[in-house]
Amino acid sequence: MSSKRIDNRKANQLRPFVTNQGLLSNADGSAEFCSGNHSITCGVYGPIEGRHNEILGEAHVEVNYKPSSSIPGPETKLYEVAVRKTFDHVILKSLHPRSMIQINLQPLNIDGEQVSLAINCTMLALIDSGLPLSSMLGAVSCSISDQGTILLDPTTEEISSATSVHTFVFSSEVAKQDQAEIVFNESAGVYTFEQYSECFGMCLNAAKETISFLRDAIPKK
């Protein structure tokens, strides 16, 4: 746990966060979220008039992930699905029936796992938009190296040599209880149950730190 990495972090250490809200003038809510040099922007639009996929009793959530230097591919669609599924049960959609809420994400510089970064940025943008939400979320990722070391908030280089990568999203309830509800979880690769449990514990502690940072960032806008 105390071993140093290329960027001199400990295995269980997050990169420093930097955020900015309200940076897109044409969006109802917007944010930029940076984890070290790993950064992304998010714009939230809506509620706006629903399209062909409108739902009578609630708002439809649409997520668009737009790579800045490449054509959207299968991975892009997976990112969109992950973000939409995560916030589908957090946005109080029943308050805005037959409308659409659009979430547009664009990475600025990629150096790590993208889903957790996108979820944290979306969380801030939704808060900036003033849309009613049921809770605050904090997303954290980790990887397991080929030597079996669990690395929190891995870089792209660390992910490329990892045996597995794990992303956890927790609700703000993590600050109140030990048994936290996982809002979203994605794991890929080869790992044991013991390794997964250790990843869960490390990311749970980091999620508390992440949610605390997001709470402190809101009044600083």
ROBAVEX-32960 format. One line per 2 residues: number of its first residue (from 1); for each residue x, y negated, z negated of N, C-alpha, C, O. Coordinates in pm, whole numbers, padded with zeros to 5 digits. Last residue first. Example, Ala and Ser with C-alpha at 12.3 -4.5 7.8 and 13.67 -1.06 7.14 Angstrom:
2> 01285 00225 -00708 01367 00106 -00714 01290 -00003 -00787 01341 -00114 -00804  01319 00569 -00780 01230 00450 -00780 01320 00330 -00780 01424 00332 -00846
//
This chain:
221> -01844 -02791 00646 -01872 -02831 00784 -01870 -02982 00796 -01891 -03036 00904  -01824 -02703 00392 -01711 -02781 00440 -01732 -02831 00583 -01649 -02904 00636
219> -02031 -02533 00324 -02043 -02675 00285 -01928 -02762 00334 -01934 -02884 00320  -01917 -02291 00456 -02043 -02355 00497 -02051 -02501 00452 -02076 -02587 00537
217> -01694 -02181 00337 -01676 -02255 00462 -01800 -02334 00499 -01789 -02436 00567  -01779 -02036 00119 -01705 -02160 00093 -01692 -02246 00219 -01682 -02368 00210
215> -01894 -01818 00254 -01977 -01904 00168 -01909 -02039 00145 -01974 -02144 00150  -01666 -01710 00376 -01774 -01764 00459 -01864 -01856 00378 -01907 -01961 00427
213> -01523 -01625 00149 -01466 -01728 00236 -01576 -01793 00321 -01579 -01915 00336  -01697 -01429 00055 -01666 -01543 -00031 -01609 -01658 00053 -01643 -01774 00031
211> -01682 -01249 00265 -01808 -01317 00237 -01787 -01439 00150 -01852 -01542 00169  -01410 -01169 00235 -01457 -01232 00358 -01586 -01310 00335 -01598 -01424 00380
209> -01405 -01049 -00017 -01319 -01165 00009 -01368 -01242 00132 -01367 -01365 00133  -01580 -00841 00033 -01611 -00937 -00073 -01531 -01066 -00052 -01583 -01176 -00067
207> -01434 -00706 00227 -01561 -00769 00265 -01604 -00871 00160 -01659 -00976 00194  -01225 -00596 00083 -01195 -00705 00177 -01321 -00778 00220 -01317 -00898 00248
205> -01364 -00399 -00056 -01298 -00506 -00130 -01268 -00625 -00040 -01283 -00740 -00081  -01444 -00246 00168 -01543 -00302 00076 -01484 -00417 -00003 -01546 -00522 -00016
203> -01203 -00162 00276 -01282 -00259 00351 -01391 -00321 00265 -01428 -00437 00286  -01120 00021 00078 -01036 -00094 00111 -01117 -00202 00182 -01101 -00320 00152
201> -01333 00206 00081 -01301 00130 -00039 -01219 00006 -00011 -01243 -00100 -00068  -01319 00304 00348 -01440 00240 00296 -01408 00152 00176 -01451 00037 00170
199> -01066 00420 00350 -01094 00308 00439 -01215 00230 00389 -01216 00107 00389  -01115 00628 00172 -01017 00526 00136 -01035 00400 00222 -01021 00288 00173
197> -01300 00773 00319 -01338 00719 00188 -01243 00608 00145 -01286 00507 00088  -01139 00849 00537 -01256 00763 00558 -01298 00697 00427 -01329 00578 00425
195> -00957 01017 00408 -00909 00895 00471 -01024 00796 00493 -01010 00676 00472  -01131 01221 00330 -01058 01146 00227 -01007 01013 00283 -01012 00910 00216
193> -01213 01320 00575 -01313 01257 00488 -01245 01172 00382 -01293 01064 00348  -00968 01230 00829 -01029 01320 00731 -01133 01246 00649 -01140 01123 00653
191> -00967 01160 01183 -00942 01124 01044 -01010 01225 00954 -01100 01297 00997  -00935 01034 01505 -00926 01155 01423 -00887 01115 01281 -00788 01044 01260
189> -01169 00800 01657 -01040 00865 01640 -01050 00989 01554 -01158 01043 01532  -01372 00547 01518 -01327 00617 01639 -01189 00676 01614 -01102 00610 01558
187> -01660 00416 01368 -01530 00481 01349 -01495 00559 01475 -01580 00629 01530  -01863 00168 01244 -01816 00231 01367 -01677 00287 01342 -01586 00215 01300
185> -02147 00047 01082 -02021 00119 01069 -01987 00185 01202 -02072 00248 01265  -02351 -00192 00918 -02301 -00133 01043 -02169 -00065 01016 -02088 -00113 00937
183> -02430 -00225 00658 -02520 -00270 00763 -02481 -00209 00896 -02568 -00178 00978  -02413 -00043 00374 -02341 -00067 00499 -02443 -00106 00604 -02533 -00027 00635
181> -02465 -00163 00052 -02528 -00108 00171 -02444 -00142 00293 -02408 -00258 00313  -02263 -00077 -00229 -02304 -00172 -00126 -02366 -00099 -00008 -02326 00011 00028
179> -02231 -00028 -00540 -02288 00052 -00433 -02344 -00040 -00326 -02462 -00077 -00332  -02160 -00241 -00707 -02055 -00155 -00654 -02105 -00071 -00536 -02030 -00047 -00442
177> -02297 -00572 -00666 -02304 -00433 -00707 -02193 -00352 -00643 -02138 -00389 -00539  -02257 -00832 -00584 -02343 -00809 -00699 -02340 -00666 -00750 -02376 -00641 -00865
175> -02119 -00856 -00354 -02073 -00940 -00464 -02149 -00910 -00593 -02110 -00957 -00700  -02256 -00706 -00176 -02131 -00650 -00227 -02079 -00731 -00345 -02002 -00680 -00426
173> -02471 -00840 -00075 -02493 -00768 -00200 -02364 -00710 -00257 -02361 -00670 -00373  -02424 -00935 00174 -02376 -01018 00063 -02398 -00952 -00072 -02350 -01001 -00174
171> -02342 -00628 00352 -02425 -00743 00322 -02367 -00818 00203 -02273 -00771 00139  -02075 -00522 00570 -02147 -00516 00444 -02233 -00641 00428 -02202 -00747 00483
169> -01943 -00328 00819 -02013 -00454 00794 -02097 -00436 00668 -02180 -00345 00661  -01640 -00184 00935 -01750 -00182 00839 -01810 -00323 00829 -01739 -00423 00831
167> -01457 00012 01155 -01517 -00119 01133 -01637 -00104 01040 -01724 -00020 01064  -01156 00183 01222 -01284 00181 01151 -01330 00037 01131 -01250 -00050 01095
165> -00961 00404 01416 -00994 00265 01385 -01136 00262 01328 -01225 00330 01378  -00689 00641 01424 -00830 00607 01417 -00846 00460 01378 -00758 00400 01316
163> -00422 00643 01481 -00495 00769 01503 -00646 00748 01493 -00723 00827 01547  -00261 00369 01654 -00338 00426 01543 -00401 00559 01581 -00429 00585 01698
161> -00135 00221 01842 -00062 00338 01792 -00136 00409 01679 -00080 00498 01614  -00313 00015 01894 -00268 00099 02006 -00195 00225 01961 -00193 00324 02033
159> -00337 -00116 01651 -00449 -00036 01699 -00403 00061 01807 -00449 00175 01812  -00097 -00255 01642 -00123 -00153 01540 -00238 -00061 01583 -00236 00059 01553
157> -00136 -00430 01857 -00025 -00334 01860 -00047 -00222 01760 -00018 -00106 01790  -00351 -00581 01764 -00367 -00499 01885 -00258 -00393 01893 -00284 -00279 01931
155> -00362 -00548 01401 -00336 -00620 01525 -00356 -00525 01643 -00376 -00405 01625  -00610 -00476 01147 -00497 -00441 01233 -00484 -00530 01356 -00583 -00581 01407
153> -00729 -00509 00875 -00725 -00614 00978 -00609 -00590 01076 -00520 -00674 01087  -00523 -00280 00693 -00639 -00367 00698 -00619 -00474 00805 -00508 -00524 00825
151> -00417 00041 00743 -00380 -00099 00765 -00506 -00182 00781 -00585 -00159 00872  -00309 00331 00592 -00428 00253 00627 -00389 00105 00630 -00335 00052 00533
149> -00085 00571 00713 -00103 00450 00635 -00225 00374 00683 -00242 00354 00803  -00019 00791 00869 -00123 00806 00768 -00146 00686 00680 -00219 00694 00581
147> 00145 00757 01077 00209 00804 00954 00109 00818 00839 00146 00851 00727  -00009 00644 01267 00031 00783 01291 00107 00843 01172 00130 00964 01168
145> -00250 00452 01070 -00133 00468 01155 -00099 00615 01173 -00154 00701 01104  -00576 00357 01086 -00487 00453 01021 -00371 00481 01115 -00391 00527 01227
143> -00725 00032 01039 -00677 00142 01123 -00591 00234 01039 -00539 00195 00934  -01017 -00171 00984 -00888 -00116 00943 -00850 -00005 01040 -00935 00045 01114
141> -01228 -00463 00949 -01179 -00345 01021 -01047 -00298 00961 -00976 -00374 00895  -01526 -00618 00836 -01384 -00590 00815 -01348 -00465 00896 -01428 -00373 00908
139> -01773 -00869 00788 -01722 -00756 00866 -01571 -00742 00848 -01498 -00842 00844  -02044 -00969 00598 -01899 -00977 00612 -01848 -00852 00681 -01877 -00741 00637
137> -02351 -01157 00592 -02273 -01038 00623 -02124 -01070 00627 -02084 -01182 00655  -02629 -01259 00396 -02502 -01293 00462 -02422 -01166 00479 -02423 -01078 00393
135> -02983 -01212 00468 -02861 -01199 00386 -02740 -01246 00465 -02749 -01270 00586  -03194 -01292 00626 -03224 -01218 00504 -03103 -01204 00412 -03119 -01187 00291
133> -03238 -01619 00767 -03169 -01491 00760 -03199 -01424 00626 -03227 -01490 00526  -03361 -01863 00992 -03378 -01792 00864 -03317 -01653 00869 -03341 -01577 00963
131> -03134 -02088 01153 -03229 -01978 01164 -03241 -01905 01030 -03140 -01887 00961  -02941 -02284 01156 -03053 -02301 01065 -03158 -02193 01076 -03264 -02205 01013
129> -02705 -02275 01294 -02827 -02298 01372 -02948 -02325 01282 -03047 -02382 01328  -02519 -02206 01104 -02513 -02340 01160 -02640 -02376 01235 -02680 -02492 01239
127> -02585 -01938 01076 -02606 -02028 00963 -02608 -02173 01012 -02690 -02254 00966  -02501 -01852 01327 -02641 -01841 01291 -02675 -01932 01173 -02780 -01996 01171
125> -02225 -01898 01306 -02302 -01971 01407 -02452 -01966 01377 -02522 -02065 01397  -02151 -01718 01104 -02136 -01862 01082 -02219 -01943 01181 -02278 -02044 01144
123> -02212 -01475 01234 -02271 -01508 01105 -02265 -01659 01081 -02365 -01719 01041  -02044 -01478 01455 -02188 -01490 01475 -02258 -01528 01346 -02354 -01606 01349
121> -01799 -01436 01324 -01822 -01562 01395 -01971 -01585 01418 -02020 -01696 01402  -01837 -01178 01225 -01810 -01287 01132 -01837 -01423 01197 -01890 -01514 01133
119> -01872 -01042 01471 -01980 -01045 01371 -01959 -01158 01270 -02055 -01227 01235  -01625 -01073 01601 -01747 -01125 01663 -01861 -01138 01560 -01936 -01235 01563
117> -01454 -00934 01427 -01432 -01077 01451 -01560 -01141 01505 -01598 -01250 01463  -01558 -00676 01451 -01562 -00743 01321 -01543 -00894 01336 -01608 -00972 01267
115> -01505 -00629 01730 -01641 -00628 01676 -01650 -00703 01543 -01740 -00785 01524  -01227 -00626 01788 -01310 -00738 01831 -01448 -00743 01767 -01504 -00852 01750
113> -00910 -00588 01638 -01042 -00529 01661 -01144 -00641 01684 -01147 -00739 01609  -00645 -00782 01796 -00702 -00695 01694 -00837 -00641 01736 -00875 -00646 01853
111> -00616 -01033 01937 -00505 -00963 01873 -00559 -00878 01760 -00525 -00898 01643  -00717 -01252 02180 -00744 -01122 02120 -00616 -01060 02066 -00520 -01039 02140
109> -00850 -01567 02192 -00723 -01495 02191 -00745 -01364 02115 -00786 -01365 01999  -01122 -01613 02245 -01020 -01710 02285 -00883 -01645 02293 -00809 -01665 02389
107> -01427 -01459 02346 -01297 -01450 02278 -01200 -01555 02333 -01197 -01581 02453  -01749 -01565 02311 -01636 -01571 02404 -01505 -01566 02327 -01475 -01658 02251
105> -02097 -01500 02293 -01964 -01488 02232 -01856 -01493 02340 -01871 -01433 02446  -02419 -01605 02235 -02313 -01598 02336 -02176 -01601 02268 -02145 -01695 02194
103> -02737 -01513 02168 -02606 -01524 02104 -02499 -01503 02210 -02490 -01395 02268  -03068 -01626 02163 -02953 -01585 02246 -02823 -01614 02172 -02800 -01724 02122
101> -03383 -01535 02094 -03265 -01593 02031 -03144 -01538 02104 -03121 -01417 02106  -03709 -01594 02217 -03579 -01528 02232 -03473 -01607 02157 -03473 -01730 02157
99> -04055 -01515 02136 -03945 -01606 02169 -03816 -01526 02183 -03815 -01405 02162  -04271 -01388 02014 -04274 -01416 02158 -04170 -01520 02198 -04195 -01604 02285
97> -04236 -01528 01680 -04288 -01430 01776 -04284 -01482 01919 -04292 -01602 01944  -04063 -01597 01443 -04058 -01660 01576 -04107 -01563 01683 -04029 -01520 01768
95> -04074 -01450 01219 -04111 -01591 01205 -04114 -01663 01339 -04161 -01777 01348  -03969 -01207 01280 -04115 -01217 01278 -04163 -01361 01261 -04280 -01391 01287
93> -03694 -01223 01247 -03749 -01239 01381 -03899 -01258 01382 -03953 -01319 01474  -03470 -01313 01061 -03612 -01294 01031 -03692 -01322 01159 -03750 -01429 01176
91> -03173 -01134 01105 -03252 -01249 01150 -03400 -01220 01122 -03449 -01112 01157  -03120 -00873 01026 -03080 -00983 00938 -03156 -01111 00975 -03197 -01186 00887
89> -03165 -00681 01209 -03236 -00667 01082 -03200 -00776 00982 -03245 -00774 00868  -03004 -00759 01420 -03145 -00733 01446 -03227 -00728 01318 -03344 -00765 01317
87> -02737 -00770 01369 -02817 -00886 01331 -02967 -00869 01357 -03046 -00955 01320  -02646 -00516 01456 -02611 -00567 01323 -02706 -00677 01279 -02751 -00678 01164
85> -02734 -00493 01716 -02787 -00401 01615 -02759 -00452 01474 -02840 -00432 01383  -02577 -00699 01834 -02724 -00706 01834 -02784 -00615 01727 -02874 -00657 01655
83> -02315 -00606 01795 -02357 -00733 01735 -02510 -00741 01727 -02565 -00784 01626  -02326 -00364 01942 -02288 -00365 01800 -02335 -00492 01731 -02389 -00486 01620
81> -02392 -00451 02201 -02485 -00363 02128 -02456 -00366 01979 -02548 -00371 01898  -02160 -00598 02263 -02290 -00663 02261 -02391 -00582 02180 -02467 -00637 02100
79> -01964 -00399 02258 -01956 -00511 02165 -02092 -00578 02151 -02134 -00612 02040  -02054 -00244 02473 -02051 -00185 02338 -02043 -00294 02233 -02108 -00284 02129
77> -02012 -00420 02685 -02149 -00380 02651 -02157 -00319 02511 -02254 -00340 02439  -01732 -00423 02683 -01807 -00545 02656 -01950 -00514 02615 -02003 -00574 02522
75> -01669 -00166 02764 -01638 -00206 02627 -01716 -00331 02588 -01760 -00344 02474  -01750 -00173 03039 -01821 -00089 02940 -01795 -00129 02796 -01886 -00128 02713
73> -01692 -00527 03116 -01692 -00384 03146 -01768 -00306 03041 -01842 -00365 02961  -01659 -00849 03268 -01720 -00764 03164 -01727 -00617 03207 -01762 -00588 03321
71> -01340 -00936 03392 -01479 -00908 03423 -01538 -00819 03314 -01473 -00724 03272  -01130 -01171 03210 -01157 -01045 03279 -01306 -01030 03306 -01388 -01103 03250
69> -01083 -01385 03043 -00987 -01361 03151 -01011 -01230 03225 -00922 -01182 03296  -01282 -01405 02852 -01236 -01528 02918 -01148 -01501 03039 -01138 -01586 03128
67> -01576 -01210 02823 -01430 -01216 02821 -01381 -01335 02903 -01433 -01362 03011  -01860 -01258 02663 -01800 -01305 02788 -01648 -01312 02776 -01596 -01411 02723
65> -02145 -01109 02561 -02003 -01116 02528 -01927 -01144 02657 -01930 -01064 02750  -02461 -01184 02449 -02374 -01184 02567 -02230 -01203 02523 -02196 -01301 02455
63> -02762 -01067 02319 -02620 -01093 02292 -02542 -01082 02422 -02555 -00984 02495  -03084 -01149 02208 -03000 -01117 02324 -02856 -01157 02293 -02831 -01268 02246
61> -03368 -01060 02037 -03229 -01105 02021 -03147 -01056 02141 -03142 -00937 02170  -03698 -01176 02033 -03603 -01083 02095 -03464 -01141 02082 -03442 -01258 02113
59> -03917 -01224 01753 -03823 -01275 01852 -03737 -01161 01908 -03707 -01064 01839  -04244 -01063 01731 -04117 -01112 01678 -04029 -01163 01792 -04060 -01147 01910
57> -04477 -00965 01849 -04477 -00994 01706 -04349 -01051 01650 -04344 -01083 01531  -04422 -00937 02130 -04537 -01013 02082 -04523 -01056 01937 -04553 -01171 01903
55> -04119 -00997 02288 -04191 -00908 02197 -04301 -00989 02132 -04276 -01100 02083  -03992 -01031 02624 -04043 -01087 02499 -04121 -00982 02420 -04181 -00891 02477
53> -03867 -00976 02864 -03850 -00879 02755 -03900 -00933 02621 -03856 -00887 02516  -03903 -01189 03034 -03979 -01068 03062 -03972 -00966 02948 -04059 -00880 02935
51> -03853 -01433 02776 -03853 -01396 02916 -03936 -01269 02933 -04029 -01245 02856  -03955 -01696 02548 -03920 -01559 02583 -03928 -01534 02732 -03999 -01604 02805
49> -03811 -02009 02474 -03920 -01936 02538 -03875 -01798 02581 -03770 -01784 02644  -03603 -01988 02180 -03643 -02047 02307 -03752 -01961 02368 -03781 -01852 02318
47> -03481 -02056 01852 -03569 -01978 01939 -03608 -02057 02066 -03641 -02175 02059  -03177 -02107 02049 -03310 -02060 02019 -03355 -02094 01879 -03282 -02151 01799
45> -02849 -01998 02067 -02951 -02077 02134 -03089 -02021 02099 -03115 -01902 02117  -02522 -02012 01949 -02657 -01958 01928 -02758 -02054 01988 -02754 -02175 01964
43> -02193 -01924 02032 -02299 -02022 02045 -02434 -01954 02029 -02458 -01848 02089  -01866 -01865 01915 -02003 -01816 01928 -02099 -01933 01938 -02087 -02030 01863
41> -01524 -01767 01977 -01628 -01868 01956 -01765 -01805 01978 -01779 -01705 02049  -01227 -01628 01825 -01345 -01614 01910 -01440 -01730 01879 -01438 -01784 01769
39> -00893 -01491 01766 -00998 -01592 01755 -01108 -01574 01859 -01087 -01515 01965  -00603 -01430 01608 -00714 -01353 01665 -00839 -01439 01653 -00887 -01461 01542
37> -00399 -01529 01463 -00410 -01577 01601 -00517 -01502 01680 -00520 -01508 01803  -00584 -01516 01170 -00450 -01531 01224 -00461 -01593 01363 -00524 -01697 01380
35> -00881 -01521 01277 -00813 -01437 01179 -00668 -01430 01226 -00633 -01347 01310  -01130 -01761 01331 -00993 -01717 01359 -00943 -01632 01243 -00959 -01668 01126
33> -01421 -01864 01483 -01367 -01787 01372 -01231 -01733 01414 -01217 -01669 01518  -01644 -02124 01546 -01519 -02059 01587 -01465 -01988 01465 -01462 -02044 01355
31> -01990 -02177 01624 -01878 -02158 01531 -01758 -02100 01604 -01771 -02036 01708  -02323 -02318 01639 -02199 -02268 01699 -02090 -02258 01595 -02096 -02322 01490
29> -02660 -02375 01734 -02564 -02343 01629 -02438 -02287 01694 -02447 -02216 01794  -02771 -02466 01963 -02844 -02491 01839 -02759 -02460 01716 -02783 -02512 01608
27> -02544 -02626 02196 -02597 -02507 02128 -02674 -02548 02003 -02647 -02653 01945  -02416 -02844 02301 -02540 -02802 02367 -02604 -02679 02303 -02708 -02633 02349
25> -02181 -02878 02156 -02286 -02980 02144 -02419 -02935 02204 -02524 -02983 02162  -01999 -02673 01961 -02064 -02674 02092 -02186 -02766 02085 -02283 -02736 02015
23> -01915 -02688 01695 -01823 -02737 01797 -01885 -02742 01936 -01830 -02809 02024  -02028 -02605 01451 -02087 -02717 01523 -02001 -02771 01635 -02012 -02889 01668
21> -01738 -02509 01255 -01878 -02499 01292 -01923 -02623 01369 -01866 -02731 01355  -01453 -02314 01216 -01503 -02445 01259 -01647 -02426 01303 -01676 -02335 01381
19> -01200 -02148 01018 -01329 -02158 01084 -01361 -02302 01122 -01304 -02397 01068  -00954 -01909 00950 -00979 -02050 00982 -01111 -02055 01057 -01133 -01977 01149
17> -00793 -01678 00730 -00909 -01719 00810 -00907 -01869 00833 -00866 -01946 00747  -00495 -01480 00737 -00567 -01599 00691 -00679 -01637 00787 -00663 -01631 00909
15> -00539 -01121 00741 -00477 -01241 00793 -00557 -01363 00746 -00675 -01350 00717  -00550 -00914 00445 -00612 -00977 00561 -00525 -01090 00613 -00446 -01148 00539
13> -00375 -00631 00325 -00386 -00777 00329 -00450 -00825 00459 -00410 -00784 00568  -00283 -00374 00277 -00421 -00408 00238 -00447 -00558 00240 -00531 -00607 00165
11> -00017 -00371 00358 -00112 -00285 00428 -00256 -00326 00399 -00342 -00313 00486  00107 -00711 00370 00095 -00580 00307 -00013 -00500 00381 -00092 -00557 00456
9> 00270 -00883 00645 00158 -00859 00553 00173 -00724 00485 00242 -00635 00535  00466 -00924 00834 00503 -00936 00693 00385 -00925 00596 00400 -00955 00477
7> 00404 -00855 01089 00377 -00994 01052 00397 -01019 00902 00353 -01120 00849  00470 -00585 01074 00546 -00671 01164 00527 -00818 01128 00622 -00897 01136
5> 00443 -00509 00718 00413 -00489 00858 00492 -00588 00944 00572 -00666 00891  00549 -00339 00419 00537 -00458 00502 00509 -00419 00647 00545 -00310 00692
3> 00381 -00156 00162 00472 -00159 00276 00443 -00279 00363 00327 -00318 00380  00209 -00118 -00045 00293 -00236 -00053 00387 -00250 00066 00465 -00345 00072
1> 00081 00121 00000 00000 00000 00000 00085 -00127 00000 00038 -00233 00041
//
